[in-house]
Structure formats: structure tokens, C-alpha cells
């Protein structure tokens, strides 16, 4: 994987053409609802199986939660852990493989997780990575009691989404940008063999699912002055804080406001995020702020990945782990269709 991914922020990247997958005799007409990272991963994986896929997306790529995300591989706000572990492991391997193409906007970074408690063992997600190291005492800031070090893939979200869509379209995929009403999934099912529902937070309206709730996340995107290491701290003197360098930019966060759906940036929160980032990373003492954005994470008591009695395959509720779970979930969606078709 390249150490730097050139294309970052909102800069468009080239759209190469890819040969389409072979159309098998069992090829299905599939509509994937949702054009974020999970929907795109599912659509591409289903193309691998030879299916004819159309994505139906309400939002433009730049308006999705996936475009706002820091997009570092790190399981967060997603359950159940045993399934999350398997999905995260599969996704990490796929991201590492995709990162061989510089146009993918994927880099590999060291990530440090800081804790206000002493770190005595591996994290619950440790089985999904190759190696987890404990920080030495002199590597831990005074405000924290311990920490871990691991290497993970990091994605420049919008350029990566553009790249994935280019792959999807280049392989014969169709893209429809339109909103669906409450009867939308049934209408799509009548016009296709399978509907794969990856609408994220939109599932609350499309399915009337009361378990899906927004968890508001505000981030600040700054120019990268030379930061190479990701740092995350879920609790401590700065509250939720993270520094995620991608290529030419760094995503600073953050917040996790459950039930809040206002996407207007809060200036006071921006200042808190900048103070926390400067404390965690000296390079960011006087950053060049590029923009401030808010995304709404689609959190659920557990990720819903199943096929219902109508034949709709649901894949939503990934919380703050869309990029971390996307390809593992896409593999399971493809396997589910193969199993149920027998």
C-alpha cells in the first residue's frame, strides 16, 4: 500500500474504465438502495458475482455521511462484537488490497489509541489486525494512563467514494439519484429480482425501524502540515478526540451526540476540537482550516444484515464503522444471495 494517497478532500480523481464482470446464467437484476460506502461495496461485490446492479441513492456522494467520515479503520458504535470482528477483519484485508492502487485514496497509518485507564491486554477488536502493541510509559501523554499502537488503513473518503463509483459504473452499473418513499423498497422489488437495502439512517423512514437513531458527529478538516500518525481518545480531558491524517488533509474530531440530527456546525465545538487536536499533536497548533462538517452516524442496537420475508436484503445500522465493516458485510450479502438462491 502506498504511504500517501495524493488525492484528498473534495478533489475529484480520475475515473478509469474497468471491464465488466462476466454475466452468469444465474445473473440477477439487483437494486442497491444507498450510495454510501456500504451500498457501493455491496454493489461492487454483487457485480463480482455477475449480477446486473443499479444503485438508487437519495444524496449526491458529497452529501452522504460516508463523505464526511474520517474513514479510519476502527470499530466504533457497532454491535454485535462477534460479527463486527469478522466483518472488520475481512474489510481490513480488502482495504489493504485496494490500497495497492494509488487512485484508491487509501493509505496505511500507525494508529495510537489513548486510554485514561491502564491498558492490560489486547482490545476486543485485536483479533482483526495483525499486531497490537502496548505503548511504553514514556510514549503516553501525562493526561492518559496507557495506550495501544496498531497499523490500519485510512481512507480519504470523498475521493475514495468517487473512485468506487467509477469502478461500479465502468463495469456496467447504473446509478439513479432519487428519493424513495415508504413504499419504495416494495416498488423496487417488483422491478427487480433482489433489493439490497443499505440506506443507513434512511432506514428509519423507509422501513419504519425505530432502532435506527442518528449520532451526530462534527469534524474539522485541516491541511496536513506533516502529521503521519492517527490518534484517538474516546474519553479523557478533551472528551472524544481524534486526529486522522489521510494525504494532504487531516480530519479532526469529534462528537457523538445521540439523537441529534442538526447538521449545522457548532462554532464552540469547532474550537474545542481544535484545542484537543493541538494538545494531541503539536503539528496542529495553528492549522489551516479547510472546512467544518457534520455527519449523522446510523446507529442501531445491532447491525441488521438479513433477508426478510419479502426478499429484501437489509444491510444497515453500521454506526461509526461504515468503512470498517463495509467489505465484510458486502461479502456476507453476496453469500446470502448465493445461499438463498439454491
SULKATA-V261528 format. One record per residue. RES is the residue in three letters. PHI is phi in whole degrees, 0 to 359 (none if undefined). PSI is psi as a letter, one per 40 degrees, with the letter a starting at -180 (none if undefined). NEAR is the number of other ideal C-beta (glycine too) atoms within 10 Angstrom. Layout:
RES|PHI|PSI|NEAR, RES|PHI|PSI|NEAR
This chain:
UNK|none|h|19, UNK|293|i|15, UNK|282|e|9, UNK|218|i|13, UNK|246|f|25, UNK|45|c|15, UNK|284|h|22, UNK|215|i|26, UNK|57|b|18, UNK|255|f|17, UNK|281|h|15, UNK|297|i|11, UNK|243|i|20, UNK|297|i|9, UNK|247|g|14, UNK|288|i|11, UNK|268|i|10, UNK|236|i|15, UNK|295|i|8, UNK|288|i|13, UNK|290|i|19, UNK|294|h|9, UNK|272|h|11, UNK|281|i|10, UNK|296|d|5, UNK|265|e|11, UNK|302|h|15, UNK|252|i|16, UNK|269|h|12, UNK|236|h|25, UNK|255|h|26, UNK|255|h|34, UNK|264|h|29, UNK|117|h|29, UNK|248|f|29, UNK|275|a|28, UNK|296|d|30, UNK|290|d|30, UNK|298|d|29, UNK|294|d|28, UNK|297|d|27, UNK|297|d|29, UNK|298|d|31, UNK|294|d|23, UNK|295|d|23, UNK|289|d|25, UNK|298|d|21, UNK|303|d|14, UNK|276|e|18, UNK|91|e|15, UNK|274|i|24, UNK|265|h|19, UNK|240|h|27, UNK|239|h|17, UNK|265|h|25, UNK|248|h|22, UNK|236|h|25, UNK|287|d|18, UNK|254|i|17, UNK|294|i|10, UNK|308|d|20, UNK|290|e|14, UNK|260|e|14, UNK|279|i|24, UNK|299|d|24, UNK|300|d|29, UNK|286|d|22, UNK|275|d|23, UNK|300|i|27, UNK|296|d|27, UNK|62|f|26, UNK|262|i|23, UNK|293|h|27, UNK|188|h|22, UNK|297|h|21, UNK|205|h|22, UNK|56|f|17, UNK|217|h|23, UNK|223|i|16, UNK|276|i|10, UNK|299|d|13, UNK|295|d|8, UNK|282|d|17, UNK|301|d|25, UNK|300|d|18, UNK|293|d|17, UNK|296|d|25, UNK|295|d|26, UNK|297|d|16, UNK|295|d|19, UNK|294|d|27, UNK|301|d|21, UNK|297|d|15, UNK|293|d|18, UNK|298|d|24, UNK|297|d|17, UNK|291|d|14, UNK|297|d|20, UNK|294|e|20, UNK|294|d|10, UNK|265|h|15, UNK|303|d|16, UNK|292|e|19, UNK|291|e|24, UNK|62|f|29, UNK|248|h|28, UNK|234|i|23, UNK|255|h|17, UNK|228|i|21, UNK|284|h|13, UNK|239|h|23, UNK|247|h|21, UNK|254|h|21, UNK|262|i|25, UNK|226|i|18, UNK|278|e|13, UNK|248|i|9, UNK|297|h|9, UNK|267|h|18, UNK|246|e|7, UNK|203|a|9, UNK|287|i|15, UNK|291|i|16, UNK|298|d|12, UNK|267|e|21, UNK|301|d|14, UNK|291|e|12, UNK|267|e|24, UNK|236|i|17, UNK|283|d|10, UNK|203|h|9, UNK|238|h|18, UNK|246|i|14, UNK|273|h|15, UNK|291|i|18, UNK|286|i|10, UNK|304|d|8, UNK|282|e|5, UNK|262|e|13, UNK|261|h|18, UNK|302|i|16, UNK|301|d|6, UNK|284|e|13, UNK|237|i|20, UNK|259|e|15, UNK|187|i|18, UNK|189|i|20, UNK|234|i|19, UNK|232|h|16, UNK|208|i|22, UNK|256|h|18, UNK|219|i|19, UNK|283|i|25, UNK|232|h|27, UNK|242|h|28, UNK|282|h|27, UNK|303|d|30, UNK|294|d|24, UNK|303|d|25, UNK|293|d|28, UNK|298|d|23, UNK|298|d|23, UNK|297|d|25, UNK|296|d|23, UNK|297|d|20, UNK|298|d|18, UNK|297|d|22, UNK|298|d|24, UNK|292|d|15, UNK|295|e|14, UNK|261|e|17, UNK|96|e|14, UNK|287|i|23, UNK|246|i|13, UNK|230|h|16, UNK|240|h|12, UNK|259|h|12, UNK|197|i|8, UNK|272|i|12, UNK|252|i|20, UNK|268|a|9, UNK|300|d|10, UNK|268|e|9, UNK|298|d|21, UNK|295|d|24, UNK|294|d|12, UNK|295|d|13, UNK|293|d|22, UNK|297|d|15, UNK|293|d|8, UNK|257|e|10, UNK|209|i|18, UNK|275|d|15, UNK|215|i|23, UNK|242|h|25, UNK|251|h|31, UNK|262|h|26, UNK|236|f|32, UNK|279|e|29, UNK|60|b|31, UNK|298|d|22, UNK|296|e|23, UNK|296|d|24, UNK|300|d|18, UNK|272|d|16, UNK|293|d|23, UNK|250|e|19, UNK|63|f|9, UNK|276|h|18, UNK|287|e|8, UNK|282|e|13, UNK|278|h|22, UNK|230|i|20, UNK|282|i|21, UNK|236|h|21, UNK|290|h|20, UNK|229|h|23, UNK|257|h|25, UNK|228|i|24, UNK|240|h|24, UNK|257|h|22, UNK|234|i|24, UNK|294|i|13, UNK|274|h|22, UNK|276|e|15, UNK|135|e|9, UNK|287|h|22, UNK|238|e|12, UNK|251|h|15, UNK|277|i|26, UNK|227|h|21, UNK|228|i|22, UNK|212|h|24, UNK|280|e|15, UNK|207|i|13, UNK|143|a|18, UNK|295|e|13, UNK|253|e|18, UNK|70|a|15, UNK|286|h|19, UNK|216|h|24, UNK|208|i|26, UNK|232|h|27, UNK|234|g|26, UNK|284|h|27, UNK|250|c|29, UNK|233|c|22, UNK|273|e|16, UNK|231|i|21, UNK|227|h|27, UNK|263|h|28, UNK|247|h|27, UNK|216|i|23, UNK|185|a|24, UNK|222|i|17, UNK|213|g|19, UNK|263|g|18, UNK|293|h|11, UNK|82|e|9, UNK|268|h|16, UNK|238|e|12, UNK|285|h|12, UNK|262|e|15, UNK|274|h|8, UNK|299|i|15, UNK|261|h|16, UNK|301|d|9, UNK|294|d|8, UNK|293|d|20, UNK|303|d|16, UNK|296|d|11, UNK|297|d|19, UNK|298|d|26, UNK|294|d|19, UNK|296|d|13, UNK|296|d|24, UNK|297|d|25, UNK|296|d|17, UNK|289|d|17, UNK|278|d|25, UNK|220|h|21, UNK|303|d|9, UNK|301|d|18, UNK|257|f|24, UNK|296|d|11, UNK|224|g|9, UNK|283|i|20, UNK|269|h|11, UNK|285|h|12, UNK|265|d|17, UNK|192|i|13, UNK|232|h|19, UNK|222|i|18, UNK|233|h|20, UNK|238|i|26, UNK|245|h|19, UNK|288|h|26, UNK|272|g|29, UNK|262|i|25, UNK|218|i|22, UNK|301|d|11, UNK|204|i|14, UNK|304|h|24, UNK|266|h|19, UNK|224|g|19, UNK|195|i|12, UNK|253|h|17, UNK|273|a|13, UNK|293|d|5, UNK|279|e|10, UNK|103|e|13, UNK|280|h|20, UNK|266|h|25, UNK|261|h|23, UNK|214|g|30, UNK|206|i|29, UNK|92|f|26, UNK|276|e|31, UNK|59|b|23, UNK|265|f|23, UNK|235|f|27, UNK|303|d|29, UNK|290|d|27, UNK|282|d|30, UNK|247|e|29, UNK|305|d|31, UNK|286|d|25, UNK|296|d|24, UNK|292|d|28, UNK|298|d|29, UNK|301|d|19, UNK|290|d|21, UNK|299|d|27, UNK|298|d|19, UNK|294|d|12, UNK|296|d|17, UNK|293|d|21, UNK|295|d|11, UNK|293|d|9, UNK|286|e|11, UNK|281|e|10, UNK|285|none|4
